[in-house]
Amino acid sequence: MKKLILVLLASFLLVQVSEAQLFNWGIKGGLGFSNVKITDITGIQEGSDVYDLITGESVMGYHLGVQTRIKIAMVYVQPELYWNAGGGTVEQVVDGGATELLNVKFNRIDIPVMAGVKLGPVRLGLGPMASLVVGEDSDLTLLHPDLETYKNSLTWAWQGGIGVDVWKLSLDIRYEGPLSDLSSVIPDDLIEYTYDPRPKQWLFSVGFWFK
């Protein structure tokens, strides 16, 4: 009798666990607002011109890809893969007051792995992200060699945010910050400048779950 009770209890627990281990997959896409950082790049001389490079405004990009989720009770893990097109701007301030916006654009493959808790329809998540830059286009001719080293290199970042699930839809707001150090030192005569092409960005996404 005791063995039968144990078997029934074990069977019940296995059924509960199997039902709790939910695997979902779907698509997602949205908008991102990113920028690149320039620090202490002043007094650059090019011919008769003297100018400064400073961090500009963020730009709007987009991302599109797939999402998966494994959920057990209130805990979930959500690996994703998507194409991310973004960048930023750098202000070139010429001696005399004239300002020109220089564009920095990139195309990346991002693989974030979010982990967190799900409280009803609301999710809280945090996790690492691997990125591979597959293409870039920049108006920063002075820094072009350093942007080339950024291309085709695997870098790491983190993402954290909040999401809501409604029916088969998922809505997410995340912030992305860097983990890899991509700061470059660029010599110009006897002066050194620090430049970091790694973007920080806000992501606003909408997803649809097929299962």
KOLRO-972765 format. One record per residue: x, y, z of N, C-alpha, C in turn; residue in one letter; residue number from 1. Coordinates in pm, whole numbers, plus 32768, in hexadecimal, padded with zeros to 4 digits. Layout:
BEGIN
<<X, Y, Z>, <X, Y, Z>, <X, Y, Z>, 'A', NUM>
...
This chain:
BEGIN
<<8053, 7F87, 8000>, <8000, 8000, 8000>, <8057, 807E, 8000>, 'M', 1>
<<80C3, 8078, 8053>, <811C, 80EA, 805A>, <8162, 8100, 7FD4>, 'K', 2>
<<818A, 808F, 7F92>, <81CC, 8099, 7F11>, <816E, 80D6, 7EAA>, 'K', 3>
<<80EF, 80AE, 7EAF>, <808D, 80E3, 7E51>, <807A, 8179, 7E66>, 'L', 4>
<<8075, 81A1, 7EE5>, <8065, 8230, 7F03>, <80DE, 827F, 7ED0>, 'I', 5>
<<8157, 8245, 7EE5>, <81D1, 8287, 7EB7>, <81D4, 8293, 7E1F>, 'L', 6>
<<81A7, 8225, 7DDB>, <81A4, 8228, 7D49>, <8141, 8290, 7D17>, 'V', 7>
<<80CB, 8294, 7D55>, <8066, 82F7, 7D2E>, <8097, 8385, 7D48>, 'L', 8>
<<80DC, 8397, 7DBA>, <8110, 841B, 7DDB>, <817D, 8446, 7D79>, 'L', 9>
<<81D6, 83E6, 7D59>, <8240, 8403, 7CF9>, <8206, 8422, 7C6F>, 'A', 10>
<<81A1, 83D5, 7C46>, <8160, 83EC, 7BC5>, <811F, 8476, 7BC1>, 'S', 11>
<<80DE, 849A, 7C31>, <809E, 851D, 7C38>, <8106, 858D, 7C2D>, 'F', 12>
<<8177, 857D, 7C74>, <81DF, 85E3, 7C6E>, <821C, 85EE, 7BE3>, 'L', 13>
<<8230, 857B, 7B9F>, <8266, 857D, 7B18>, <8208, 85C5, 7AB8>, 'L', 14>
<<8187, 85AC, 7AC7>, <8125, 85EF, 7A71>, <8128, 8685, 7A89>, 'V', 15>
<<8130, 86AD, 7B0A>, <8134, 873B, 7B29>, <81B0, 877E, 7AF0>, 'Q', 16>
<<8223, 8739, 7AFC>, <829F, 8771, 7AC8>, <829B, 877E, 7A30>, 'V', 17>
<<8267, 8713, 79EE>, <8260, 8717, 795B>, <8204, 8784, 792B>, 'S', 18>
<<8197, 879B, 7975>, <813C, 8807, 794E>, <8179, 8890, 796A>, 'E', 19>
<<81CF, 8895, 79D1>, <820C, 8914, 79F5>, <827D, 893A, 7996>, 'A', 20>
<<82BC, 88D7, 7959>, <832B, 88F2, 78FE>, <82F6, 8919, 7876>, 'Q', 21>
<<82D0, 8993, 786C>, <8293, 89C5, 77F2>, <82FF, 89FB, 7795>, 'L', 22>
<<82FD, 89CD, 7719>, <8358, 8A01, 76B3>, <8307, 8A4C, 764C>, 'F', 23>
<<8329, 8ACA, 763A>, <82E4, 8B1E, 75D8>, <8349, 8B54, 7574>, 'N', 24>
<<8318, 8B71, 74FC>, <836D, 8BB2, 7498>, <8318, 8C10, 7445>, 'W', 25>
<<835A, 8C77, 7410>, <8311, 8CD9, 73C3>, <8370, 8D3C, 7380>, 'G', 26>
<<8337, 8DA9, 7353>, <8384, 8E12, 7310>, <837B, 8E93, 7361>, 'I', 27>
<<83DA, 8EED, 734B>, <83D6, 8F6E, 738F>, <8419, 8FD7, 7339>, 'K', 28>
<<83F5, 9052, 7352>, <8432, 90C2, 730B>, <8412, 9143, 7353>, 'G', 29>
<<8459, 91AC, 732E>, <843E, 922A, 7370>, <84A3, 9294, 734D>, 'G', 30>
<<84A4, 92FD, 739D>, <84FA, 9370, 7388>, <8564, 9378, 73F5>, 'L', 31>
<<85D9, 93B0, 73D0>, <8643, 93C7, 7430>, <8678, 9454, 7423>, 'G', 32>
<<86A6, 948D, 7493>, <86DF, 9513, 7493>, <876A, 9509, 74CF>, 'F', 33>
<<87D1, 951A, 747D>, <885B, 9500, 74A7>, <88B4, 9578, 7489>, 'S', 34>
<<892A, 9578, 74CA>, <898F, 95DE, 74AD>, <8A1A, 95A4, 74C2>, 'N', 35>
<<8A7E, 95EB, 7490>, <8B09, 95C6, 74A5>, <8B4B, 9635, 74F5>, 'V', 36>
<<8BB9, 9614, 7538>, <8BF6, 9671, 7596>, <8C80, 969E, 756A>, 'K', 37>
<<8C92, 971F, 756C>, <8D14, 975C, 7552>, <8D3B, 97AC, 75CE>, 'I', 38>
<<8DB6, 979D, 75FD>, <8DE1, 97EC, 766F>, <8E6B, 982A, 7653>, 'T', 39>
<<8E7A, 98A8, 767D>, <8EFB, 98ED, 767B>, <8F3B, 98F3, 75F0>, 'D', 40>
<<8EE9, 98FF, 7588>, <8F23, 9910, 7502>, <8F14, 99A3, 74DC>, 'I', 41>
<<8F77, 99F0, 74FF>, <8F74, 9A81, 74E7>, <8FF6, 9AAE, 74A5>, 'T', 42>
<<8FEC, 9B1D, 7461>, <9063, 9B59, 7425>, <909E, 9B07, 73B4>, 'G', 43>
<<904A, 9AC1, 7367>, <907B, 9A72, 72F5>, <909D, 9AD1, 7282>, 'I', 44>
<<9112, 9AC3, 724B>, <913E, 9B18, 71DD>, <913F, 9ACA, 715B>, 'Q', 45>
<<90FE, 9B02, 70F6>, <90FA, 9AC6, 7071>, <9107, 9B37, 700B>, 'E', 46>
<<9180, 9B4A, 6FD8>, <919A, 9BBC, 6F82>, <9193, 9C3C, 6FD3>, 'G', 47>
<<9142, 9C99, 6FA5>, <9132, 9D17, 6FEE>, <90BE, 9D13, 7051>, 'S', 48>
<<9074, 9CA2, 7054>, <9001, 9C96, 70AC>, <902A, 9C5C, 7133>, 'D', 49>
<<8FE9, 9C8C, 719B>, <8FF6, 9C55, 7222>, <8F69, 9C36, 7252>, 'V', 50>
<<8F52, 9BBB, 727F>, <8ECA, 9B97, 72A7>, <8ECC, 9B35, 731C>, 'Y', 51>
<<8E57, 9B29, 735A>, <8E41, 9ACB, 73C9>, <8DDB, 9A63, 739D>, 'D', 52>
<<8DE7, 99EA, 73D4>, <8D83, 9982, 73C1>, <8D44, 9962, 7449>, 'L', 53>
<<8CC1, 996E, 7452>, <8C7C, 9953, 74D1>, <8C04, 98F7, 74B6>, 'I', 54>
<<8BD6, 98B4, 751E>, <8B65, 9858, 7511>, <8AEA, 98A2, 74E3>, 'T', 55>
<<8AA8, 986E, 747D>, <8A30, 98AB, 7448>, <89B2, 986E, 7481>, 'G', 56>
<<8945, 9881, 743C>, <88C3, 984E, 7469>, <88B3, 97BB, 7442>, 'E', 57>
<<8857, 9778, 7486>, <8838, 96EE, 7463>, <87E7, 96EB, 73E1>, 'S', 58>
<<87EC, 9679, 739D>, <87A1, 9669, 7321>, <8743, 95F2, 732E>, 'V', 59>
<<86DE, 95F0, 72DC>, <867C, 9585, 72DF>, <86A2, 9518, 727B>, 'M', 60>
<<869F, 949B, 72A8>, <86B6, 9429, 7252>, <8647, 93C3, 7263>, 'G', 61>
<<8660, 934A, 7237>, <85FA, 92E2, 7244>, <863C, 925C, 725E>, 'Y', 62>
<<85EE, 91FD, 728F>, <861C, 9173, 72A1>, <85AA, 9115, 727E>, 'H', 63>
<<85CF, 909E, 724B>, <856C, 903E, 721E>, <85A8, 8FB2, 7226>, 'L', 64>
<<855E, 8F54, 7262>, <8593, 8ECE, 726E>, <8532, 8E6E, 72B1>, 'G', 65>
<<856A, 8E0B, 72F7>, <851A, 8DA2, 7336>, <8534, 8DA1, 73CC>, 'V', 66>
<<84D3, 8D6C, 7417>, <84E0, 8D60, 74A7>, <84AD, 8CD6, 74D3>, 'Q', 67>
<<84EB, 8CA1, 753A>, <84BE, 8C24, 7577>, <84B5, 8C38, 760D>, 'T', 68>
<<846C, 8BE1, 7650>, <845F, 8BEE, 76E1>, <8447, 8B64, 7720>, 'R', 69>
<<8490, 8B4A, 778A>, <847B, 8AD4, 77DD>, <844F, 8B06, 7866>, 'I', 70>
<<83DA, 8AD9, 7894>, <83A2, 8B0C, 7911>, <8383, 8A99, 796F>, 'K', 71>
<<83B1, 8AA4, 79EB>, <8392, 8A44, 7A54>, <8360, 8A92, 7ACC>, 'I', 72>
<<82E2, 8A7E, 7AED>, <82A0, 8ACB, 7B57>, <82A9, 8B60, 7B35>, 'A', 73>
<<82E4, 8BB1, 7B8E>, <82ED, 8C40, 7B74>, <8371, 8C67, 7B31>, 'M', 74>
<<83CD, 8C08, 7B22>, <8451, 8C25, 7AEC>, <8454, 8C05, 7A57>, 'V', 75>
<<8498, 8C5A, 7A0B>, <84A2, 8C42, 797A>, <852E, 8C65, 7949>, 'Y', 76>
<<8553, 8C24, 78D9>, <85CD, 8C45, 788F>, <85A3, 8C5F, 77FF>, 'V', 77>
<<85D3, 8CCD, 77C7>, <85A3, 8CF6, 7742>, <8619, 8D16, 76E5>, 'Q', 78>
<<864A, 8CB3, 7699>, <86B1, 8CCD, 7632>, <8670, 8D0B, 75B6>, 'P', 79>
<<86B7, 8D69, 7578>, <8685, 8DAC, 7501>, <86F4, 8DBC, 749C>, 'E', 80>
<<86CE, 8DD4, 7420>, <872E, 8DF1, 73B6>, <86EC, 8E53, 7356>, 'L', 81>
<<872D, 8EC4, 7340>, <86F0, 8F25, 72E4>, <875A, 8F7B, 72A0>, 'Y', 82>
<<872F, 8FB5, 7232>, <877F, 9015, 71E4>, <8767, 909F, 721E>, 'W', 83>
<<87D3, 90E8, 7238>, <87C8, 916C, 7276>, <8810, 91D3, 721E>, 'N', 84>
<<87C7, 9236, 71F2>, <8800, 92A4, 71A4>, <87F5, 9323, 71F6>, 'A', 85>
<<8868, 9360, 7216>, <8866, 93D7, 726A>, <88E2, 942B, 7253>, 'G', 86>
<<890B, 9473, 72BA>, <8981, 94C7, 72AF>, <8979, 9540, 730A>, 'G', 87>
<<89A6, 95B1, 72D7>, <89A7, 962B, 7324>, <89DD, 969E, 72D1>, 'G', 88>
<<89EC, 970F, 730F>, <8A25, 9783, 72CC>, <8A95, 97BE, 7321>, 'T', 89>
<<8AF2, 97FE, 72DD>, <8B5F, 9846, 731F>, <8B5E, 98D5, 72E9>, 'V', 90>
<<8B67, 9936, 7343>, <8B69, 99C2, 731A>, <8BF9, 99EE, 72FF>, 'E', 91>
<<8C10, 9A20, 7286>, <8C91, 9A5A, 7264>, <8C84, 9AF1, 726D>, 'Q', 92>
<<8CC2, 9B29, 72D3>, <8CB8, 9BB9, 72EC>, <8D39, 9BFC, 72BB>, 'V', 93>
<<8D2F, 9C46, 724D>, <8DA2, 9C8A, 7212>, <8DBD, 9D0C, 725C>, 'V', 94>
<<8E3D, 9D2F, 7269>, <8E63, 9DAB, 72AC>, <8E1F, 9E20, 7264>, 'D', 95>
<<8DCE, 9E67, 72AC>, <8D80, 9ED3, 7271>, <8CEC, 9EBE, 7286>, 'G', 96>
<<8CC4, 9E43, 72AF>, <8C3A, 9E2E, 72D5>, <8BE8, 9DD5, 727A>, 'G', 97>
<<8C18, 9DB8, 7200>, <8BCC, 9D64, 71A5>, <8BC9, 9CD4, 71D9>, 'A', 98>
<<8B53, 9C94, 71D1>, <8B41, 9C0C, 7202>, <8B0A, 9BB3, 7194>, 'T', 99>
<<8B44, 9B3D, 7187>, <8B15, 9ADB, 7125>, <8AFE, 9A56, 716C>, 'E', 100>
<<8A8E, 9A17, 714D>, <8A6F, 9994, 7187>, <8AA9, 9926, 7130>, 'L', 101>
<<8AFC, 98CF, 716B>, <8B36, 985E, 7124>, <8AEE, 97DF, 7150>, 'L', 102>
<<8AC5, 978F, 70F1>, <8A77, 9716, 710E>, <8AD0, 969B, 711E>, 'N', 103>
<<8AAE, 9648, 7180>, <8AEE, 95C6, 7192>, <8A7E, 955E, 718F>, 'V', 104>
<<8A83, 9504, 712C>, <8A1B, 949F, 711E>, <8A57, 9414, 7128>, 'K', 105>
<<8A0B, 93B6, 715E>, <8A39, 932B, 7167>, <89C6, 92CB, 7151>, 'F', 106>
<<89E7, 9254, 7124>, <8989, 91E4, 711E>, <89C3, 9172, 7172>, 'N', 107>
<<8974, 913E, 71D0>, <89A4, 90DA, 722C>, <8947, 9063, 7230>, 'R', 108>
<<897F, 8FF2, 7258>, <8931, 8F7D, 7281>, <893C, 8F75, 7318>, 'I', 109>
<<88CC, 8F81, 735E>, <88CA, 8F7F, 73F0>, <888C, 8EFF, 7424>, 'D', 110>
<<88C8, 8EC7, 748E>, <8894, 8E4D, 74CD>, <888C, 8E66, 7563>, 'I', 111>
<<881E, 8EA1, 7592>, <880B, 8EB1, 7623>, <87CD, 8E33, 7661>, 'P', 112>
<<87F0, 8E19, 76DD>, <87B4, 8DAB, 772A>, <8781, 8DE8, 77AD>, 'V', 113>
<<8700, 8E01, 77B1>, <86C3, 8E40, 7825>, <8695, 8DD5, 7888>, 'M', 114>
<<86A0, 8DF4, 7908>, <866D, 8D9C, 7972>, <8628, 8DF3, 79D9>, 'A', 115>
<<85BB, 8DC0, 7A11>, <8574, 8E11, 7A72>, <84FC, 8DCB, 7AAC>, 'G', 116>
<<849F, 8E1B, 7ADF>, <8425, 8DE6, 7B1C>, <83AD, 8E21, 7AD4>, 'V', 117>
<<8341, 8DD3, 7AD3>, <82C4, 8DFD, 7A94>, <8258, 8DFF, 7B00>, 'K', 118>
<<8223, 8E75, 7B19>, <81BD, 8E89, 7B7E>, <813B, 8EAE, 7B38>, 'L', 119>
<<80E8, 8E49, 7B1D>, <8071, 8E62, 7ACE>, <8099, 8E85, 7A40>, 'G', 120>
<<8064, 8EF0, 7A0A>, <808B, 8F17, 7982>, <810F, 8F65, 797B>, 'P', 121>
<<8145, 8F8C, 79EC>, <81BB, 8FE2, 79F1>, <823A, 8F8F, 7A00>, 'V', 122>
<<82A2, 8FB3, 79B4>, <8323, 8F6F, 79BC>, <8391, 8FD2, 79E1>, 'R', 123>
<<83EF, 8FA3, 7A33>, <8469, 8FED, 7A50>, <84DE, 8F97, 7A25>, 'L', 124>
<<853C, 8FCF, 79D9>, <85A8, 8F7C, 79A4>, <862C, 8FC5, 799C>, 'G', 125>
<<8697, 8F76, 79A0>, <871F, 8FAA, 7996>, <8776, 8F3B, 795D>, 'L', 126>
<<87D6, 8F5F, 7906>, <882D, 8EF8, 78D0>, <8899, 8F2D, 7874>, 'G', 127>
<<88F7, 8ED6, 784E>, <8964, 8EFE, 77F4>, <8938, 8EFC, 7763>, 'P', 128>
<<8986, 8F3D, 770D>, <896A, 8F40, 767E>, <89ED, 8F3F, 7631>, 'M', 129>
<<89F5, 8EE7, 75CE>, <8A67, 8EE3, 7572>, <8A40, 8F2A, 74F1>, 'A', 130>
<<8A9C, 8F78, 74BB>, <8A81, 8FC4, 7441>, <8AF2, 8FB1, 73DC>, 'S', 131>
<<8ACA, 8FA4, 735E>, <8B2A, 8F9B, 72F1>, <8B09, 9007, 728C>, 'L', 132>
<<8B63, 9068, 727C>, <8B4F, 90D3, 721A>, <8B76, 909E, 7190>, 'V', 133>
<<8B15, 909E, 7135>, <8B2C, 9067, 70AF>, <8B39, 90D4, 7045>, 'V', 134>
<<8B1F, 9150, 706C>, <8B2E, 91BC, 700C>, <8B2C, 9243, 7052>, 'G', 135>
<<8B77, 92A3, 701E>, <8B79, 9329, 7058>, <8B90, 938F, 6FEA>, 'E', 136>
<<8B61, 9407, 7005>, <8B73, 9476, 6FA8>, <8B81, 94F5, 6FFC>, 'D', 137>
<<8BED, 953D, 6FE9>, <8C08, 95AE, 703F>, <8C3C, 9625, 6FF1>, 'S', 138>
<<8C13, 969D, 701E>, <8C48, 971A, 6FE7>, <8CC7, 9745, 7030>, 'D', 139>
<<8CEF, 96F8, 7095>, <8D66, 971A, 70E3>, <8DE2, 96E4, 709D>, 'L', 140>
<<8E13, 972B, 703B>, <8E85, 96FB, 6FEE>, <8F02, 96F1, 7043>, 'T', 141>
<<8F0F, 9749, 70A7>, <8F84, 9744, 70FF>, <8F8A, 96C2, 714D>, 'L', 142>
<<8F13, 968E, 7173>, <8F0C, 9618, 71C9>, <8EEA, 959A, 717D>, 'L', 143>
<<8EEA, 959F, 70FA>, <8EBF, 952E, 70A9>, <8F0E, 94AE, 70C4>, 'H', 144>
<<8F93, 94B1, 70D2>, <8FDC, 9434, 70EE>, <8FAE, 93F1, 716E>, 'P', 145>
<<8F89, 9440, 71D4>, <8F5C, 9406, 7251>, <8ED0, 93CB, 7244>, 'D', 146>
<<8E7E, 9406, 71F1>, <8DFC, 93CC, 71D8>, <8E09, 9347, 718E>, 'L', 147>
<<8E6D, 9339, 713A>, <8E83, 92BB, 70F3>, <8EA8, 924B, 7154>, 'E', 148>
<<8EF2, 926B, 71BE>, <8F13, 9203, 7221>, <8E97, 91DB, 7270>, 'T', 149>
<<8E38, 9237, 727C>, <8DB9, 921B, 72C0>, <8D63, 91BB, 726E>, 'Y', 150>
<<8D6F, 91C6, 71E9>, <8D21, 9171, 7190>, <8D51, 90E1, 7198>, 'K', 151>
<<8CF4, 9083, 7190>, <8D0F, 8FF3, 7191>, <8D4E, 8FC4, 7215>, 'N', 152>
<<8D3E, 9010, 7280>, <8D70, 8FE6, 7303>, <8CFA, 8FC9, 735F>, 'S', 153>
<<8D08, 8F63, 73B3>, <8CA0, 8F3D, 7411>, <8CB1, 8F8E, 7491>, 'L', 154>
<<8C49, 8FD5, 74B8>, <8C4E, 9026, 7531>, <8BDC, 8FFD, 758D>, 'T', 155>
<<8BE6, 902A, 760A>, <8B84, 9002, 7670>, <8B43, 907C, 76AE>, 'W', 156>
<<8AC4, 906D, 76CE>, <8A77, 90D6, 7710>, <8A15, 9094, 7771>, 'A', 157>
<<89C4, 90E5, 77AF>, <895A, 90B2, 7805>, <88D8, 90FB, 77E5>, 'W', 158>
<<886A, 90B8, 77FE>, <87E6, 90F4, 77ED>, <8793, 90DD, 786B>, 'Q', 159>
<<8744, 913E, 788D>, <86E8, 9132, 78FD>, <866A, 9180, 78E0>, 'G', 160>
<<85F8, 914D, 7910>, <857E, 9196, 78F5>, <8503, 9154, 792A>, 'G', 161>
<<8493, 9186, 78FC>, <8410, 9157, 7927>, <83BC, 9136, 78AD>, 'I', 162>
<<8366, 90D2, 78B9>, <830F, 90AA, 784A>, <8285, 9085, 787B>, 'G', 163>
<<8228, 9084, 781E>, <819D, 905F, 783B>, <816E, 8FFF, 77CF>, 'V', 164>
<<812B, 8F92, 77F9>, <80F1, 8F32, 779B>, <805A, 8F40, 779A>, 'D', 165>
<<8021, 8F56, 7724>, <7F91, 8F61, 7712>, <7F68, 8F07, 76A0>, 'V', 166>
<<7F1D, 8E9E, 76BF>, <7EF6, 8E3B, 765B>, <7F76, 8E00, 7620>, 'W', 167>
<<7F8A, 8E06, 759D>, <8005, 8DD4, 7560>, <8069, 8E43, 7543>, 'K', 168>
<<804E, 8EB9, 7575>, <80A7, 8F2A, 755E>, <8101, 8F41, 75D7>, 'L', 169>
<<817B, 8F70, 75BC>, <81D7, 8F98, 7625>, <8208, 9026, 7608>, 'S', 170>
<<820A, 9078, 766F>, <8239, 9101, 7665>, <82AF, 9111, 76C4>, 'L', 171>
<<831E, 9147, 7692>, <8397, 9151, 76E3>, <83D7, 91DB, 76D8>, 'D', 172>
<<840B, 920B, 7749>, <8460, 9282, 774E>, <84E1, 9258, 7794>, 'I', 173>
<<8552, 926A, 774F>, <85D3, 9241, 7786>, <863B, 92AE, 7775>, 'R', 174>
<<869D, 92AB, 77CF>, <8713, 92FE, 77C1>, <878B, 92A3, 77AA>, 'Y', 175>
<<87E2, 92CA, 774E>, <8858, 927A, 772D>, <88D6, 92C9, 774F>, 'E', 176>
<<892E, 9289, 779C>, <89AD, 92C7, 77C0>, <8A20, 926C, 779B>, 'G', 177>
<<8A99, 92A3, 778D>, <8B0C, 9255, 775F>, <8B4E, 9205, 77CE>, 'P', 178>
<<8B8C, 9195, 77A7>, <8BE4, 9148, 77FD>, <8C72, 9143, 77C4>, 'L', 179>
<<8C7E, 913D, 773F>, <8D02, 913D, 76FF>, <8D3B, 91CA, 76FC>, 'S', 180>
<<8DBE, 91D4, 770F>, <8E01, 9256, 7709>, <8E38, 926A, 767C>, 'D', 181>
<<8DFA, 92C6, 7633>, <8E24, 92DF, 75A9>, <8E68, 9367, 759A>, 'L', 182>
<<8E8C, 93A3, 7609>, <8ECC, 9426, 7601>, <8F4C, 941F, 75B0>, 'S', 183>
<<8F5F, 947D, 7557>, <8FD5, 9482, 7502>, <9020, 9504, 751B>, 'S', 184>
<<90A2, 94FD, 7514>, <90F5, 9575, 7520>, <9127, 9598, 7494>, 'V', 185>
<<9107, 9610, 7469>, <9126, 963A, 73E1>, <918F, 96A7, 73E6>, 'I', 186>
<<920A, 968D, 73B8>, <9272, 96F4, 73BB>, <925E, 9759, 734B>, 'P', 187>
<<9272, 97D5, 736B>, <926F, 9840, 7307>, <92E3, 989E, 7329>, 'D', 188>
<<9350, 988F, 72E0>, <93CC, 98D4, 7303>, <93F8, 98A9, 738F>, 'D', 189>
<<93FB, 9906, 73EE>, <9427, 98E3, 7475>, <93B2, 98DD, 74D7>, 'L', 190>
<<9338, 98E0, 74A3>, <92C1, 98E0, 74F9>, <9278, 985B, 74E7>, 'I', 191>
<<9242, 9825, 7555>, <91F7, 97A8, 754E>, <9165, 97C2, 7571>, 'E', 192>
<<910A, 9781, 7526>, <907C, 9791, 753C>, <903E, 9709, 7559>, 'Y', 193>
<<8FD8, 9709, 75AE>, <8F94, 968D, 75D1>, <8F0D, 9686, 758A>, 'T', 194>
<<8EF4, 9615, 754C>, <8E79, 9602, 74FE>, <8E40, 9579, 751C>, 'Y', 195>
<<8DBD, 9572, 7533>, <8D7A, 94F3, 7550>, <8D02, 94E4, 74F4>, 'D', 196>
<<8D08, 9489, 7490>, <8C9A, 947A, 7431>, <8C29, 9423, 7465>, 'P', 197>
<<8C34, 93F0, 74DD>, <8BCE, 9395, 7511>, <8B51, 93E5, 7538>, 'R', 198>
<<8ADF, 93C3, 7500>, <8A66, 9411, 751D>, <8A20, 93E5, 759D>, 'P', 199>
<<89DD, 9444, 75DA>, <897C, 9428, 7643>, <88F3, 9449, 7608>, 'K', 200>
<<888D, 93FC, 762D>, <880E, 9418, 75EC>, <8796, 93EA, 763D>, 'Q', 201>
<<8725, 942A, 761D>, <86A2, 93FF, 764E>, <865D, 93B1, 75DF>, 'W', 202>
<<861C, 9344, 7604>, <85D6, 92EF, 75A4>, <8542, 92E6, 75C9>, 'L', 203>
<<84EC, 92FA, 7566>, <845C, 92ED, 7577>, <842C, 9284, 7512>, 'F', 204>
<<83F9, 9214, 7546>, <83DD, 91A1, 74EF>, <834E, 9170, 74FE>, 'S', 205>
<<831E, 9135, 7490>, <829D, 90EF, 748E>, <82B6, 9063, 7456>, 'V', 206>
<<8283, 8FFD, 7499>, <8295, 8F75, 746D>, <8211, 8F2B, 745F>, 'G', 207>
<<8215, 8EC0, 7411>, <81A0, 8E6A, 73FF>, <81CC, 8DDA, 7413>, 'F', 208>
<<8185, 8D93, 746B>, <81A5, 8D08, 748A>, <814F, 8CAA, 7435>, 'W', 209>
<<8190, 8C50, 73ED>, <8146, 8BEA, 73A0>, <811E, 8B77, 73FB>, 'F', 210>
<<816C, 8B62, 7465>, <814D, 8AFA, 74C6>, <816F, 8B2A, 7551>, 'K', 211>
